[in-house]
């Protein structure tokens, strides 16, 4: 069974995260995993990137290995009510989201 997660990373980690996803999670399109940008103004330049990902238990563990090496990220099950609360209070200017 797969669980859907929303994952947000800092802009500086986009290339690293996409390379990791291509090598470990999705050899077909993993290089585009974190392609949707976020910013405090909704305009470029983007300060963060996000993805929605259906992860098996093993894929979830692989994603956690990658995230552990990044300085700022957020991951939540997409049906987690705390994500909705968190998104309404999102301040992309704060370090280490």
N, C-alpha and C positions, 0 to 999 in steps of 0.2 A: 504494500500500500504506500502511496505517496502522499505527502503533506505539502500544501502550498505555503510558501514563506515569502515575505517581503523583506528585501535586504537593501540597505542603503550604505554606501561607502563614500569616503572623501575623494575628491577629484584627483588628488595626487596618486591615489592607488588604483585608478581605473585600468591602466595598461597591465599592471601586475595581476589584478583580479581577472581580467579577460584572458590573459595568457594562461593562468592557472585553470580557469574553467574550460578552456579549449583542450588543455592537456589531460584533465582529470574528470570532467563531468560531461562535456558535450563536444566531441571531435568534429561535428558537422557545423555548428554555429556558435560555439562557446566564445569565440573572439568578440562576439557582439552581446554578451550577457549583460554587461553594464553599459548600455547605450543611451538610456533615458536620463537626461540631465535635470538637475534641480538647482535652484539658486534662490536667495532671499527675495529677489525681484521677479522671479520667473523668466528672466532674460539671461542671455549669455553675458559674461562668462559663467559657466556652471561651477558650483562649488562642491557638488555631490552628484553621484549617479546611483540609480536604483534598478532593481530587477524584481520580478515576481518569478518564483521558481518552484516547480513541483519536484520535491526531493524524496527519494527513498531513504530509509534509515542509513544505509551506507553512504549515499550521496550527501546526506545531511552531515555526517561525520567528516567527510572530505571538505565540505564547505566550511565547517567549523575550524578545521586545520588551517585553511587559508585565512579566515577572518582573524584568527589568533595572531597572525603576523602583521596585521594592519593596525594603525594607531587609532582610527576612529570609524565606527560602524554601528549599525543597528539591524537586528534581525528579529522578526516576530512571525509567528503563525498568522496568516492573513485573516483568520477569523478571531484573532485575539482582540478583544475590545480595547485593551491598553494601547494597541497600535493606533486606533482612531483617536484616542485621547492624545497620544504622543504627537501625531501629525498635526492636530489643531494647535499644539503649543510649540511646534518645531521652530527652532531658531538656528538657521544654518550658519550663523556667524559664531556660534559657540564652538570651541575646539573639542575634538573627540566626541562627536555626536554619540 
